[in-house]
Amino acid sequence: MYIYSRTFDFFNKILSKIQNKVSYIVQKSYLLSNIDNILFFFICLSIIGSLFLNNNATAPFLLITIFLYILTLFLKQGAEIKQNKSTFFLLLYFITAIISTINSTLPQQSMAGLSKTILYLLFYCAVMQYLRLNRNKIPDLGMVIGSCVSFEIIIAFIQNYTDVMSAATWQDTSRLNPELVLTRVYGTLKPLNPNLFGGFLISASPFLWLITALFYTDKKYKLFFIGLIFSILTIPTIFMTGCRGAYLALFVMLFVLSIAFYMICKFHYSRIYEIINKKKKIICGAIFAGITFIMLCVPKISHRILSIFAMRNDSSTSFRMNVYQSSFQMFQDNFLMGIGCGNKVFREIYGLYMLSGFDALSAYSIYLETAVENGILGLLFYILFLFFIIKNGIQKFLICNDLKERIILTFGLLTVVGIVVHGFFDTIYFRPQIQLIFWSAVAMIFSYSDELSNK
């Protein structure tokens, strides 16, 4: 539900007056009358480009998208700025980031990190504004991201069955039978990193699952079966990344998906719901048997999963524990204001705290990273922001009566939940490939705020 703000209300009145005055010019101009379509094109281009370009090369597409978003505010009838509880705490988080930058001992490096945050937040505003006025375009956005995932799945399988660069085999092999070493796929994302690829699949796969479900509801069965094949293949592809944080996120996502499927059947498919209720034990047993079968028949995967619990006996886990220890000390010493935004600031100051031989690019946890960069208030506001995203999504799922809306909300929530879980164990969340998809999912959830706030 939106929060009333006198400041936003005043600004929206000004926007409305400007929109009315330029409406004649907009109608007579082909480009201006299609500003929404151009904005959507660059939203999609930004997401697609992030799969193949480095961070700096992605920035121009984001800047164009943001420029077009600002234009729509002044030209598009009905465009306005609104605030709900989640975006309110997001705004507070942004304010703490600004304060942290001002307070930082490395203001120049922190400003670079803050500028990235501004880009991502404005991209979110652009997607939010577009989807709020063009909710019927959500399947098109799902199709674009789903196609990207399908392409990356093909690349991953090619990498898995051909010779890939040695960096893709990042795994502790000191206590491991060579036959159990997992070839870790990394897709096309830059930098070439299996953990980044795992995070991308966790965030983007729900969009592929979404479009597959919508194909079924629209009775496009040929497209549904193609989508279903790629949807199923997302699971082994995630396992091929060897990213253990992605494994844990996947398990949670599948659990949440099972609950959502059960609820959708209850609301819309009563016969299937009755069958599920009668066969609960058989279904649970089949799932358990399937997991056991995979664990026994694919020892590389099972060993990788079990290494999560190896703690100090696994070099990667041990390394991260050392980083967590040093990062927590950084947080304690900068409890209120943080050290400043961005990995450049983190790397400079981390050198004062790190254990010998354990250099790190980040805290390997988005929550610890947020606490270190922006202090305790920044962490609190960020957690509240995530809490209200999920709460709003669940409330809207339960209130709405339309099947497609429930499907869209389900898979939007899956992206957020996947990133929330994966974020406990990695900071690839801050990469543009994942940021753009995350904000698209958040915008997708809140695109229904207008309708539900009136109920």
VOPAGU-2260 file (C-alpha; in pm, 1 decimal, decimal comma):
REM VOPAGU-2260
SITE   aa  ch    i         X         Y         Z
SITE  MET   A    0       0,0       0,0       0,0
SITE  TYR   A    1     130,0     342,9     -90,0
SITE  ILE   A    2     222,5     597,9     179,4
SITE  TYR   A    3      90,4     951,7     138,1
SITE  SER   A    4     365,5    1212,4     115,1
SITE  ARG   A    5     301,5    1585,9      82,9
SITE  THR   A    6     634,8    1630,2     -92,9
SITE  PHE   A    7     560,4    1361,3    -350,8
SITE  ASP   A    8     202,1    1483,8    -385,3
SITE  PHE   A    9     323,1    1836,7    -460,5
SITE  PHE   A   10     578,4    1709,0    -709,2
SITE  ASN   A   11     319,8    1484,1    -878,2
SITE  LYS   A   12      83,5    1780,6    -920,5
SITE  ILE   A   13     360,5    1967,8   -1101,1
SITE  LEU   A   14     427,1    1663,0   -1318,6
SITE  SER   A   15      56,1    1636,8   -1402,7
SITE  LYS   A   16      42,0    2000,6   -1513,7
SITE  ILE   A   17     348,8    1958,1   -1733,3
SITE  GLN   A   18     208,7    1635,9   -1882,2
SITE  ASN   A   19    -117,0    1812,9   -1972,0
SITE  LYS   A   20      62,9    2105,2   -2132,3
SITE  VAL   A   21     289,8    1891,2   -2351,5
SITE  SER   A   22      27,5    1626,6   -2436,1
SITE  TYR   A   23     -44,5    1783,2   -2775,9
SITE  ILE   A   24     325,7    1782,5   -2868,3
SITE  VAL   A   25     362,1    1421,8   -2751,5
SITE  GLN   A   26      65,9    1307,6   -2961,6
SITE  LYS   A   27     208,8    1471,1   -3275,0
SITE  SER   A   28     558,4    1324,1   -3229,1
SITE  TYR   A   29     616,9     961,6   -3326,7
SITE  LEU   A   30     919,6     926,3   -3096,7
SITE  LEU   A   31     763,6    1096,8   -2795,1
SITE  SER   A   32     434,3     908,9   -2831,3
SITE  ASN   A   33     634,0     583,6   -2823,3
SITE  ILE   A   34     860,3     683,6   -2534,4
SITE  ASP   A   35     729,9     386,8   -2329,7
SITE  ASN   A   36     828,5     136,6   -2598,5
SITE  ILE   A   37    1172,8     293,6   -2631,1
SITE  LEU   A   38    1215,4     278,4   -2252,4
SITE  PHE   A   39    1120,4     -89,9   -2248,3
SITE  PHE   A   40    1366,9    -158,5   -2530,5
SITE  PHE   A   41    1654,8     -10,3   -2330,1
SITE  ILE   A   42    1546,4    -187,7   -2011,1
SITE  CYS   A   43    1573,9    -516,1   -2200,3
SITE  LEU   A   44    1895,8    -408,4   -2373,3
SITE  SER   A   45    2053,8    -327,4   -2035,7
SITE  ILE   A   46    1970,7    -674,5   -1903,6
SITE  ILE   A   47    2087,9    -853,7   -2218,5
SITE  GLY   A   48    2403,9    -643,6   -2244,6
SITE  SER   A   49    2501,4    -723,5   -1885,0
SITE  LEU   A   50    2544,1   -1089,8   -1985,8
SITE  PHE   A   51    2825,0   -1012,3   -2228,0
SITE  LEU   A   52    2974,3    -678,0   -2120,0
SITE  ASN   A   53    3183,2    -576,3   -1821,1
SITE  ASN   A   54    3046,6    -340,5   -1557,1
SITE  ASN   A   55    3170,2     -19,4   -1718,5
SITE  ALA   A   56    3032,7    -112,4   -2060,7
SITE  THR   A   57    2687,4    -175,6   -1909,7
SITE  ALA   A   58    2670,0     173,9   -1757,4
SITE  PRO   A   59    2581,0     363,9   -2083,0
SITE  PHE   A   60    2271,5     147,8   -2132,3
SITE  LEU   A   61    2164,8     220,0   -1774,2
SITE  LEU   A   62    2218,5     592,8   -1821,9
SITE  ILE   A   63    2004,2     595,3   -2136,7
SITE  THR   A   64    1733,1     397,1   -1956,0
SITE  ILE   A   65    1736,4     644,1   -1665,6
SITE  PHE   A   66    1723,4     941,8   -1903,3
SITE  LEU   A   67    1420,0     792,7   -2078,3
SITE  TYR   A   68    1256,6     726,6   -1740,4
SITE  ILE   A   69    1294,7    1092,2   -1644,3
SITE  LEU   A   70    1144,0    1190,8   -1980,2
SITE  THR   A   71     840,6     967,5   -1917,7
SITE  LEU   A   72     778,2    1146,6   -1588,2
SITE  PHE   A   73     726,0    1471,4   -1776,6
SITE  LEU   A   74     567,0    1336,1   -2094,9
SITE  LYS   A   75     360,1    1027,8   -2007,8
SITE  GLN   A   76       6,7    1081,3   -1879,3
SITE  GLY   A   77     -33,2     912,7   -1539,0
SITE  ALA   A   78     340,2     892,1   -1465,9
SITE  GLU   A   79     410,2     988,3   -1105,4
SITE  ILE   A   80     632,5     911,2    -809,5
SITE  LYS   A   81     484,8     702,4    -528,9
SITE  GLN   A   82     615,4     553,2    -207,0
SITE  ASN   A   83     523,0     244,8      -7,6
SITE  LYS   A   84     670,0     101,9     312,3
SITE  SER   A   85     938,7     -93,5     132,6
SITE  THR   A   86    1055,4     197,0     -83,3
SITE  PHE   A   87    1039,7     420,9     225,4
SITE  PHE   A   88    1300,7     202,4     396,0
SITE  LEU   A   89    1492,7     184,4      68,4
SITE  LEU   A   90    1505,1     564,8      73,2
SITE  LEU   A   91    1631,5     558,5     432,9
SITE  TYR   A   92    1895,1     304,2     329,6
SITE  PHE   A   93    2003,6     536,5      49,2
SITE  ILE   A   94    2031,3     826,8     295,9
SITE  THR   A   95    2257,9     616,6     519,4
SITE  ALA   A   96    2472,3     540,4     212,4
SITE  ILE   A   97    2509,5     913,1     147,3
SITE  ILE   A   98    2601,5     978,7     512,3
SITE  SER   A   99    2847,8     689,8     502,7
SITE  THR   A  100    3011,1     837,7     192,5
SITE  ILE   A  101    3041,0    1183,1     351,0
SITE  ASN   A  102    3185,3    1028,0     665,9
SITE  SER   A  103    3423,8     793,9     483,0
SITE  THR   A  104    3800,5     832,2     512,7
SITE  LEU   A  105    3813,4     747,8     139,7
SITE  PRO   A  106    3540,5     975,5      -0,9
SITE  GLN   A  107    3650,7     952,3    -365,3
SITE  GLN   A  108    3639,5     572,0    -371,5
SITE  SER   A  109    3316,4     574,7    -172,4
SITE  MET   A  110    3159,2     816,1    -420,2
SITE  ALA   A  111    3231,1     565,2    -697,3
SITE  GLY   A  112    3044,2     297,7    -500,5
SITE  LEU   A  113    2756,8     536,5    -425,3
SITE  SER   A  114    2723,4     626,2    -794,0
SITE  LYS   A  115    2665,6     258,0    -877,1
SITE  THR   A  116    2396,7     239,5    -608,7
SITE  ILE   A  117    2226,3     545,6    -759,2
SITE  LEU   A  118    2232,7     387,7   -1106,7
SITE  TYR   A  119    2070,1      65,9    -984,4
SITE  LEU   A  120    1803,4     246,7    -779,4
SITE  LEU   A  121    1710,7     470,9   -1072,9
SITE  PHE   A  122    1693,6     163,2   -1295,7
SITE  TYR   A  123    1446,1      18,2   -1046,5
SITE  CYS   A  124    1241,1     339,0   -1065,4
SITE  ALA   A  125    1241,5     312,0   -1445,6
SITE  VAL   A  126    1120,7     -49,8   -1447,2
SITE  MET   A  127     870,3      20,8   -1171,4
SITE  GLN   A  128     725,0     317,6   -1359,5
SITE  TYR   A  129     702,3     123,3   -1685,0
SITE  LEU   A  130     542,2    -190,0   -1538,9
SITE  ARG   A  131     297,5      10,6   -1329,0
SITE  LEU   A  132     157,4     169,8   -1645,0
SITE  ASN   A  133     210,8    -134,5   -1869,9
SITE  ARG   A  134     138,5    -439,9   -1657,4
SITE  ASN   A  135      55,3    -638,4   -1970,8
SITE  LYS   A  136     424,7    -618,6   -2065,5
SITE  ILE   A  137     537,0    -832,2   -1769,7
SITE  PRO   A  138     519,7   -1152,7   -1982,6
SITE  ASP   A  139     737,0    -980,0   -2246,0
SITE  LEU   A  140     996,3    -894,3   -1981,5
SITE  GLY   A  141     976,7   -1254,2   -1860,3
SITE  MET   A  142    1029,3   -1373,9   -2217,0
SITE  VAL   A  143    1344,5   -1159,7   -2255,7
SITE  ILE   A  144    1501,1   -1274,4   -1928,2
SITE  GLY   A  145    1382,0   -1633,6   -1980,1
SITE  SER   A  146    1547,8   -1637,2   -2323,8
SITE  CYS   A  147    1870,8   -1511,8   -2165,7
SITE  VAL   A  148    1858,5   -1796,0   -1913,1
SITE  SER   A  149    1792,4   -2052,3   -2188,2
SITE  PHE   A  150    2090,5   -1922,8   -2385,6
SITE  GLU   A  151    2315,7   -1943,4   -2079,6
SITE  ILE   A  152    2196,9   -2299,6   -2010,0
SITE  ILE   A  153    2308,5   -2405,9   -2358,8
SITE  ILE   A  154    2646,6   -2237,2   -2306,0
SITE  ALA   A  155    2681,9   -2406,5   -1965,4
SITE  PHE   A  156    2620,4   -2754,2   -2104,7
SITE  ILE   A  157    2873,3   -2691,0   -2381,6
SITE  GLN   A  158    3127,8   -2580,0   -2119,3
SITE  ASN   A  159    3053,7   -2881,5   -1901,3
SITE  TYR   A  160    3124,8   -3131,2   -2179,7
SITE  THR   A  161    3421,5   -2953,3   -2339,1
SITE  ASP   A  162    3749,4   -2821,8   -2206,6
SITE  VAL   A  163    3691,8   -2506,5   -2006,6
SITE  MET   A  164    3945,1   -2267,6   -1857,9
SITE  SER   A  165    4116,5   -2399,4   -1546,5
SITE  ALA   A  166    3979,3   -2112,1   -1338,7
SITE  ALA   A  167    3639,1   -2271,7   -1371,9
SITE  THR   A  168    3749,6   -2564,4   -1156,8
SITE  TRP   A  169    3770,6   -2353,9    -837,1
SITE  GLN   A  170    3743,1   -2623,2    -575,8
SITE  ASP   A  171    3952,4   -2752,0    -287,1
SITE  THR   A  172    4120,8   -3061,3    -434,3
SITE  SER   A  173    4379,2   -3114,8    -159,5
SITE  ARG   A  174    4168,4   -3382,1      13,9
SITE  LEU   A  175    3965,4   -3487,8    -287,9
SITE  ASN   A  176    3974,3   -3785,0    -520,0
SITE  PRO   A  177    4047,6   -3643,2    -871,1
SITE  GLU   A  178    3740,3   -3826,4   -1000,2
SITE  LEU   A  179    3522,7   -3614,4    -769,3
SITE  VAL   A  180    3651,5   -3278,8    -896,8
SITE  LEU   A  181    3360,3   -3083,8   -1043,3
SITE  THR   A  182    3407,5   -2886,9   -1365,1
SITE  ARG   A  183    3244,1   -2557,1   -1274,7
SITE  VAL   A  184    3064,9   -2375,5   -1556,2
SITE  TYR   A  185    3059,3   -1995,5   -1574,3
SITE  GLY   A  186    2849,5   -1899,1   -1879,8
SITE  THR   A  187    2924,9   -1573,1   -2060,5
SITE  LEU   A  188    2905,0   -1339,7   -1760,4
SITE  LYS   A  189    3204,7   -1117,4   -1686,3
SITE  PRO   A  190    3413,1   -1159,8   -1486,1
SITE  LEU   A  191    3412,0   -1533,5   -1562,4
SITE  ASN   A  192    3314,0   -1666,8   -1222,6
SITE  PRO   A  193    3108,0   -1979,9   -1139,0
SITE  ASN   A  194    2967,0   -1816,6    -825,2
SITE  LEU   A  195    2847,5   -1516,7   -1024,8
SITE  PHE   A  196    2689,8   -1751,1   -1278,3
SITE  GLY   A  197    2520,8   -1946,1    -999,1
SITE  GLY   A  198    2379,4   -1624,2    -857,1
SITE  PHE   A  199    2255,5   -1518,9   -1199,4
SITE  LEU   A  200    2072,1   -1849,8   -1248,2
SITE  ILE   A  201    1914,3   -1821,1    -903,0
SITE  SER   A  202    1785,4   -1470,7    -976,7
SITE  ALA   A  203    1686,9   -1518,8   -1343,0
SITE  SER   A  204    1549,1   -1875,1   -1354,0
SITE  PRO   A  205    1214,2   -1775,3   -1196,2
SITE  PHE   A  206    1150,4   -1555,3   -1501,6
SITE  LEU   A  207    1194,4   -1861,3   -1724,9
SITE  TRP   A  208     962,6   -2059,2   -1497,5
SITE  LEU   A  209     716,0   -1768,3   -1506,7
SITE  ILE   A  210     691,7   -1753,9   -1883,9
SITE  THR   A  211     660,4   -2133,3   -1898,5
SITE  ALA   A  212     365,7   -2123,5   -1657,0
SITE  LEU   A  213     203,9   -1843,0   -1857,2
SITE  PHE   A  214     240,3   -2049,1   -2176,2
SITE  TYR   A  215      41,4   -2322,1   -2002,8
SITE  THR   A  216    -234,9   -2088,4   -1883,7
SITE  ASP   A  217    -259,6   -1940,8   -2235,0
SITE  LYS   A  218    -278,1   -2293,4   -2381,4
SITE  LYS   A  219      33,3   -2241,8   -2592,7
SITE  TYR   A  220     138,3   -2600,7   -2538,7
SITE  LYS   A  221     426,8   -2619,6   -2789,1
SITE  LEU   A  222     595,8   -2320,3   -2629,3
SITE  PHE   A  223     507,7   -2461,2   -2286,8
SITE  PHE   A  224     695,3   -2788,2   -2353,2
SITE  ILE   A  225    1000,4   -2600,4   -2482,5
SITE  GLY   A  226     992,5   -2377,8   -2175,2
SITE  LEU   A  227     940,3   -2679,0   -1949,8
SITE  ILE   A  228    1251,3   -2849,9   -2088,6
SITE  PHE   A  229    1468,4   -2545,7   -2022,8
SITE  SER   A  230    1302,1   -2490,0   -1684,1
SITE  ILE   A  231    1397,1   -2841,6   -1577,9
SITE  LEU   A  232    1750,9   -2792,1   -1712,5
SITE  THR   A  233    1800,8   -2489,1   -1486,2
SITE  ILE   A  234    1838,4   -2724,5   -1189,1
SITE  PRO   A  235    2132,4   -2934,6   -1319,1
SITE  THR   A  236    2287,8   -2615,0   -1458,3
SITE  ILE   A  237    2285,3   -2458,1   -1111,8
SITE  PHE   A  238    2449,8   -2772,7    -976,3
SITE  MET   A  239    2714,9   -2754,2   -1250,8
SITE  THR   A  240    2821,1   -2409,4   -1128,8
SITE  GLY   A  241    2943,9   -2569,9    -806,1
SITE  CYS   A  242    2817,9   -2263,4    -618,7
SITE  ARG   A  243    2714,0   -2391,9    -278,0
SITE  GLY   A  244    2529,1   -2072,6    -185,9
SITE  ALA   A  245    2323,3   -2122,4    -501,9
SITE  TYR   A  246    2252,5   -2482,3    -395,4
SITE  LEU   A  247    2105,9   -2365,8     -64,6
SITE  ALA   A  248    1908,2   -2089,4    -236,3
SITE  LEU   A  249    1771,5   -2340,6    -488,2
SITE  PHE   A  250    1646,9   -2574,2    -214,2
SITE  VAL   A  251    1465,7   -2287,3     -40,1
SITE  MET   A  252    1319,4   -2164,1    -370,6
SITE  LEU   A  253    1186,0   -2509,2    -458,5
SITE  PHE   A  254    1031,4   -2535,7    -111,5
SITE  VAL   A  255     861,8   -2194,4    -152,6
SITE  LEU   A  256     753,6   -2291,1    -505,5
SITE  SER   A  257     592,7   -2608,4    -369,6
SITE  ILE   A  258     389,4   -2407,1    -117,5
SITE  ALA   A  259     284,7   -2156,1    -385,2
SITE  PHE   A  260     184,7   -2437,2    -621,8
SITE  TYR   A  261     -23,3   -2596,2    -345,6
SITE  MET   A  262    -200,0   -2263,2    -278,5
SITE  ILE   A  263    -261,1   -2194,7    -649,9
SITE  CYS   A  264    -416,4   -2540,0    -686,4
SITE  LYS   A  265    -633,3   -2467,8    -382,4
SITE  PHE   A  266    -760,7   -2143,0    -537,5
SITE  HIS   A  267    -780,8   -2240,1    -904,4
SITE  TYR   A  268    -742,6   -2616,9    -959,3
SITE  SER   A  269    -963,5   -2792,2    -704,2
SITE  ARG   A  270    -924,8   -3141,3    -857,3
SITE  ILE   A  271    -543,8   -3126,2    -846,3
SITE  TYR   A  272    -567,0   -2987,0    -492,9
SITE  GLU   A  273    -774,8   -3284,9    -381,8
SITE  ILE   A  274    -527,7   -3529,3    -540,3
SITE  ILE   A  275    -234,5   -3361,9    -365,1
SITE  ASN   A  276    -412,8   -3381,6     -30,1
SITE  LYS   A  277    -485,5   -3752,4     -78,9
SITE  LYS   A  278    -134,5   -3839,8    -200,9
SITE  LYS   A  279      76,0   -3621,3      31,8
SITE  LYS   A  280     280,9   -3904,6     172,8
SITE  ILE   A  281     346,9   -4058,7    -168,8
SITE  ILE   A  282     451,2   -3722,6    -316,7
SITE  CYS   A  283     685,1   -3642,6     -25,8
SITE  GLY   A  284     833,0   -3992,6     -47,4
SITE  ALA   A  285     891,4   -3956,7    -422,1
SITE  ILE   A  286    1067,7   -3622,8    -371,9
SITE  PHE   A  287    1289,2   -3767,7     -99,2
SITE  ALA   A  288    1367,4   -4071,1    -315,9
SITE  GLY   A  289    1455,4   -3844,9    -610,2
SITE  ILE   A  290    1695,8   -3637,1    -401,6
SITE  THR   A  291    1855,4   -3953,0    -259,8
SITE  PHE   A  292    1892,8   -4097,7    -610,2
SITE  ILE   A  293    2070,8   -3784,9    -734,3
SITE  MET   A  294    2301,8   -3780,1    -431,7
SITE  LEU   A  295    2401,1   -4145,9    -483,0
SITE  CYS   A  296    2431,4   -4140,5    -862,8
SITE  VAL   A  297    2618,3   -3810,3    -901,5
SITE  PRO   A  298    2902,5   -3826,6    -645,0
SITE  LYS   A  299    3063,0   -3502,9    -771,6
SITE  ILE   A  300    2748,1   -3309,4    -684,7
SITE  SER   A  301    2685,2   -3489,2    -354,9
SITE  HIS   A  302    3043,0   -3430,3    -240,9
SITE  ARG   A  303    3014,2   -3062,0    -331,3
SITE  ILE   A  304    2692,0   -3032,6    -129,4
SITE  LEU   A  305    2839,6   -3213,4     171,6
SITE  SER   A  306    3147,2   -2986,8     162,0
SITE  ILE   A  307    2916,9   -2708,0     286,4
SITE  PHE   A  308    2940,0   -2868,5     629,5
SITE  ALA   A  309    3314,9   -2936,7     617,9
SITE  MET   A  310    3391,5   -2599,2     779,7
SITE  ARG   A  311    3768,6   -2567,0     841,9
SITE  ASN   A  312    3839,0   -2889,7     652,2
SITE  ASP   A  313    3744,3   -2716,5     325,5
SITE  SER   A  314    3985,9   -2441,6     217,1
SITE  SER   A  315    3716,2   -2227,7      55,4
SITE  THR   A  316    3490,0   -2239,2     360,7
SITE  SER   A  317    3786,3   -2180,0     590,9
SITE  PHE   A  318    3891,0   -1878,7     382,9
SITE  ARG   A  319    3544,0   -1727,3     406,8
SITE  MET   A  320    3534,4   -1782,0     781,6
SITE  ASN   A  321    3854,3   -1579,4     808,2
SITE  VAL   A  322    3702,9   -1305,4     593,2
SITE  TYR   A  323    3385,8   -1305,1     804,8
SITE  GLN   A  324    3595,9   -1267,5    1118,6
SITE  SER   A  325    3794,0    -973,6     980,3
SITE  SER   A  326    3484,9    -807,2     830,3
SITE  PHE   A  327    3298,0    -831,6    1159,7
SITE  GLN   A  328    3586,9    -653,4    1329,6
SITE  MET   A  329    3561,1    -379,6    1065,5
SITE  PHE   A  330    3190,7    -349,5    1142,6
SITE  GLN   A  331    3251,6    -326,0    1516,8
SITE  ASP   A  332    3501,7     -43,4    1466,2
SITE  ASN   A  333    3266,7     143,4    1230,3
SITE  PHE   A  334    2940,5      44,5    1394,7
SITE  LEU   A  335    2729,4     355,2    1334,5
SITE  MET   A  336    2840,6     515,1    1006,7
SITE  GLY   A  337    3025,9     237,7     824,6
SITE  ILE   A  338    3339,4     278,5     613,6
SITE  GLY   A  339    3177,9     405,1     290,4
SITE  CYS   A  340    3023,0     253,6     -20,5
SITE  GLY   A  341    3171,3      10,3    -270,3
SITE  ASN   A  342    3430,7    -264,1    -293,6
SITE  LYS   A  343    3715,6     -14,0    -353,8
SITE  VAL   A  344    3670,7     127,2      -4,4
SITE  PHE   A  345    3631,9    -222,1     138,6
SITE  ARG   A  346    3956,7    -347,7     -16,7
SITE  GLU   A  347    4156,9     -49,2     106,5
SITE  ILE   A  348    4038,2     -73,6     466,4
SITE  TYR   A  349    4015,3    -452,8     476,9
SITE  GLY   A  350    4395,5    -462,1     444,2
SITE  LEU   A  351    4417,9    -321,8     798,5
SITE  TYR   A  352    4211,8    -609,1     939,5
SITE  MET   A  353    4279,6    -913,3     724,7
SITE  LEU   A  354    4460,5   -1219,4     847,6
SITE  SER   A  355    4791,4   -1271,2     668,8
SITE  GLY   A  356    4743,8   -1426,1     322,4
SITE  PHE   A  357    4364,6   -1385,7     318,5
SITE  ASP   A  358    4296,7   -1087,1      92,1
SITE  ALA   A  359    3932,4   -1042,7     -13,9
SITE  LEU   A  360    3726,5    -835,6    -255,4
SITE  SER   A  361    3424,8    -823,3     -22,8
SITE  ALA   A  362    3275,2    -961,6     297,1
SITE  TYR   A  363    3117,9   -1261,2     112,4
SITE  SER   A  364    2778,8   -1179,2     264,1
SITE  ILE   A  365    2557,5    -894,1     146,1
SITE  TYR   A  366    2432,5    -837,6     500,8
SITE  LEU   A  367    2779,2    -820,0     653,6
SITE  GLU   A  368    2894,8    -611,0     356,9
SITE  THR   A  369    2604,3    -369,0     406,9
SITE  ALA   A  370    2681,5    -342,9     779,4
SITE  VAL   A  371    3049,6    -273,5     709,8
SITE  GLU   A  372    2979,9     -14,7     438,2
SITE  ASN   A  373    2676,4     167,0     584,0
SITE  GLY   A  374    2672,2      83,1     954,2
SITE  ILE   A  375    2402,9     -71,1    1169,7
SITE  LEU   A  376    2127,6     166,3    1051,8
SITE  GLY   A  377    2202,7      91,0     686,8
SITE  LEU   A  378    2176,4    -281,8     760,1
SITE  LEU   A  379    1852,5    -235,4     955,5
SITE  PHE   A  380    1686,5     -30,5     679,5
SITE  TYR   A  381    1799,2    -276,7     413,9
SITE  ILE   A  382    1656,6    -576,9     604,3
SITE  LEU   A  383    1327,3    -391,6     657,2
SITE  PHE   A  384    1318,9    -313,6     285,6
SITE  LEU   A  385    1354,4    -684,0     203,1
SITE  PHE   A  386    1099,3    -779,2     468,4
SITE  PHE   A  387     830,4    -551,5     323,6
SITE  ILE   A  388     899,4    -668,4     -31,8
SITE  ILE   A  389     826,3   -1025,5      70,8
SITE  LYS   A  390     535,0    -927,6     296,6
SITE  ASN   A  391     371,7    -718,6      22,0
SITE  GLY   A  392     418,6    -996,6    -231,6
SITE  ILE   A  393     255,4   -1255,2      -4,6
SITE  GLN   A  394     -33,4   -1021,3      81,4
SITE  LYS   A  395     -99,9    -950,6    -284,9
SITE  PHE   A  396     -81,5   -1321,5    -365,2
SITE  LEU   A  397    -352,4   -1393,9    -108,1
SITE  ILE   A  398    -577,1   -1097,3    -195,9
SITE  CYS   A  399    -584,8   -1112,7    -574,6
SITE  ASN   A  400    -822,5   -1352,0    -751,1
SITE  ASP   A  401    -658,6   -1371,5   -1092,5
SITE  LEU   A  402    -452,9   -1682,4   -1174,9
SITE  LYS   A  403    -195,2   -1498,8   -1387,8
SITE  GLU   A  404    -141,3   -1236,1   -1120,1
SITE  ARG   A  405     -76,0   -1507,1    -862,5
SITE  ILE   A  406     172,3   -1674,7   -1098,8
SITE  ILE   A  407     355,6   -1347,1   -1162,0
SITE  LEU   A  408     373,4   -1266,9    -790,7
SITE  THR   A  409     496,9   -1619,2    -713,3
SITE  PHE   A  410     794,5   -1602,7    -946,1
SITE  GLY   A  411     873,8   -1242,4    -857,1
SITE  LEU   A  412     894,1   -1352,1    -493,3
SITE  LEU   A  413    1109,3   -1652,6    -586,6
SITE  THR   A  414    1373,7   -1422,8    -733,6
SITE  VAL   A  415    1377,5   -1209,6    -419,6
SITE  VAL   A  416    1383,6   -1511,9    -186,3
SITE  GLY   A  417    1661,8   -1676,8    -387,8
SITE  ILE   A  418    1881,0   -1367,6    -369,8
SITE  VAL   A  419    1803,5   -1316,0      -0,2
SITE  VAL   A  420    1924,2   -1670,8      78,8
SITE  HIS   A  421    2221,8   -1668,6    -158,7
SITE  GLY   A  422    2320,1   -1330,4     -16,6
SITE  PHE   A  423    2405,9   -1486,8     318,9
SITE  PHE   A  424    2706,5   -1656,6     158,2
SITE  ASP   A  425    2817,8   -1430,4    -127,7
SITE  THR   A  426    2818,5   -1070,7    -249,7
SITE  ILE   A  427    2774,6   -1126,7    -622,6
SITE  TYR   A  428    2439,1    -953,5    -561,3
SITE  PHE   A  429    2617,5    -623,5    -622,4
SITE  ARG   A  430    2705,4    -720,8    -982,0
SITE  PRO   A  431    2488,7    -560,3   -1254,8
SITE  GLN   A  432    2383,8    -899,0   -1398,3
SITE  ILE   A  433    2199,7    -974,1   -1074,5
SITE  GLN   A  434    2109,2    -620,7    -968,4
SITE  LEU   A  435    1910,8    -553,3   -1286,4
SITE  ILE   A  436    1711,1    -875,1   -1253,2
SITE  PHE   A  437    1655,2    -826,2    -880,5
SITE  TRP   A  438    1514,0    -476,9    -929,3
SITE  SER   A  439    1300,3    -601,2   -1218,3
SITE  ALA   A  440    1147,9    -863,4    -986,0
SITE  VAL   A  441    1084,8    -604,2    -713,4
SITE  ALA   A  442     921,4    -372,6    -968,6
SITE  MET   A  443     711,6    -664,6   -1091,8
SITE  ILE   A  444     580,2    -727,3    -739,0
SITE  PHE   A  445     499,6    -362,4    -673,0
SITE  SER   A  446     340,3    -304,2   -1012,2
SITE  TYR   A  447      18,0    -428,8    -847,4
SITE  SER   A  448      23,2    -172,4    -566,1
SITE  ASP   A  449    -227,0      64,4    -728,8
SITE  GLU   A  450    -499,8    -198,0    -755,4
SITE  LEU   A  451    -453,7    -356,8    -414,2
SITE  SER   A  452    -415,4     -33,8    -219,3
SITE  ASN   A  453    -776,4      46,2    -303,8
SITE  LYS   A  454    -913,3    -276,0    -159,8
